[in-house]
Amino acid sequence: MVVCGDDGLAHRLAAELRGVYREQVTLVVPPAGRSVRQPMVGRARAVSAALLDRVVTAVNNRGGGSDDTLAPGERVLEAAEPTEAVLAEAGVERAAALALVYDDDETNIRAALNARRLNPRLRLVLRLYNRRLGQHIEELLDQAAELAGGTAAGRADDGDGGGAGGGADGGRDGGSGADIGTTVLSDADTAAPALVATALVGTSKVVDAEGLLLRAVERRPPGPGEVADPGLCTLALLSATSNDPAGDEGAEDSGEQGPQLLPDAAAVAAATGRGAVVLEQLSYSGPPLPAGRGGPPLTSLFSRRLRWSLAGLVAAVLALAVALTVVTRDNPLHATYVTLLDLFAINEPAHNKSTGRQVLQLLSMVVGLLLLPVLLAAVLEALGMFRTASALRKPPRGLSGHVVLLGLGKIGTRVLTRLRELHIPVVCVEADPEARGVAVARRLRVPVVVGDVTQEGVLESAKIHRADALLALTSVDTTNLEAVLYARSVRQDLRAVLRLYDDDFAKAVYRTLRTAHPGALTRSRSVSHLAAPAFAGAMMGRQILGAIPVERRVLLFAAVVVGGHPQLEGRTVGEAFRAGAWRVLALDTAVRGDVGAGAGAGAGLVEAPGGGLVWDLPDTYVLRAGDRVVLAATRRGLAELLGRRARSVT
């Protein structure tokens, strides 16, 4: 495996392939010392001095943690750019897969084109933020591989028929015999659902991939002597020390006190006093709705005061029409017509009319005089609204219960879109008015405060004192940490989520903040930690639907063809379940082969109308070679089930 990148995702991905999948990895990174952490500035220098003293070890060892330490004999190349010569030196011509995870899309595309020319049979995994461009690049590279004859060749150690090219169509997981293809992933899309779910504690964690919607809800620990409700399916039991300020929040080395992923029925029954992550709702989400037009709604063209003024004038005209009908005993329609003529001063003077008629005519003319400035104000407001439609909105007065989102870069933009899809009020803070997410916020009509979060008054402008949660997702760790520290000084019980570059640093920050603020909920998340399992699964040729964070561990969801996997093939759903490793959740009846087509009725299986995912699989259903299933798995469980070396031995 060859991994090329310039940030923490490359190191995390190499560690995932090496430690979980037991693969030989060649890591291509820029020369050491090219990137320097930005120092902390502003008001947090004094506030966070004590905290930074406690985590200085984690900061100093960011490049030397357990995830970034290279195994003996592993090859590391230092190169500024992944040129064709560098790729050849890295052994791309003999590699099984290549991951290009540079932060720049153009760099990844250029390197992918060179790699496909060097090795048409190479499995490519690209990190691209532009999803539409990624689809076209994926098709182009796959077409180049087919024309070069790479698809028909395959690899001897990968050709078990269950491989996946990993494309946007679900990844050729249907037994073509070839394990070659291109997968385009985005760390922003992978991490955004987890960050949103972490900010909204008590709501569901969501995995949404290609129309598949999985909802898992984190339930609070039950009372003494009670057992956690398993719901439809218990995905995990939370750690016994999750409420302990000094706890590890379910780290890998937390032991028996840590979270239990995919527990069996006996473990769930014995888990008294522990919370759980359960599968609460499963459904299919269709294609995304088209984006609405960017124009302002009609209700926002005129201010509330102007609308009330217009309503008062309309009521006055109706009252005058009714009064004229009573005084002159005229037809109501004709009386309304005469009132409007008087209103616009185009009627004959009522010289020879009754006194009541003359008074009503004078009142109509007065109302007409009042109507002129109101109409002028309406025209000016409408012109002003259309002129400022492209301007950023400001947080409205009285706003409360919202989420303050710091940073509108790649990650922040995806998180903003997710929050608005869930109809959650958001106020964004961004220092760069030309950031990529500012246009998205303008289109979604989300209030944006333009300013440096380290400056006085910026968070106050975002109504931080009335917010429910703070999402600090800028690209600078110290800025995120400073924002959270200041927000906690304003509101002690504020729910805070930090995006941090390194997982070890995130763990250290979490422990310290949890100790300093035991009554508030704090979560620190590393984007590379959330995204690496999906990239590693794609390099193994598997379609990873998504990942759900369970404290500091990750639970993966994958689509797998049963054929070629003795742990699944020929076994019932109950027999195939391995506690702590994997669990079959659903069967895709739309792509089942002829071998498994007749097995559903005898096992009590009820197929989805018109074909689709069947979630209520009975434990007695026998998995056949042609079945395609959706399963939940731990990282090591998925490596054991789908790893190349394990399949070769089998």
Secondary structure, 3 states (H helix, E strand, C coil): CEEECCCHHHHHHHHHHHHCCCCCCEEEECCCCCCCCCCCCCCHHHHCHHHHHHHHHHHHCCCCCCCCCCCCCCEEEECCCCCHHHHHHCCHHHCCEEEECCCCHHHHHHHHHHHHHHCCCCEEEEECCCHHHHHHHHHHHHHHHHHCCHHHHCCCCCCCCCCCCCCCCCCCCCCCCCCCCEEEECHHHHHHHHHHHHHCCCCEEEEEECCEEEEEEEECCCCCCCECCCCCEEEEECCCCCCCCCCCCCCCCCHHHCCEECCCHHHHHHCECCCEEEEEEEEECCCCCCCCCCCCCHHHCCCHHHHHHHHHHHHHHHHHHHHHHHHHCCCHHHHHHHHHHHHCCCCCCCCCCCHHHHHHHHHHHHHHHHHHHHHHHHHHHHHHHHHCCCCCCCCCCCCCCCEEEECCCHHHHHHHHHHHHCCCCEEEEECCCCCHHHHHHHHCCCCEEECCCCCCCHHHHCCHHHCCEEEECCCCHHHHHHHHHHHHHHCCCCEEEEEECCHHHHHHHHHHHHHHCCCCCEEEEEHHHHHHHHHHHHHCCCEEEEEEEECCEEEEEEEEECCCCCCCCCCEHHHHCECCCEEEEEEECCCCCHHHHCCCHHHCCCCCCCCCEECCCCCCCECCCCCEEEEEECHHHHHHHHCHHHHHHC
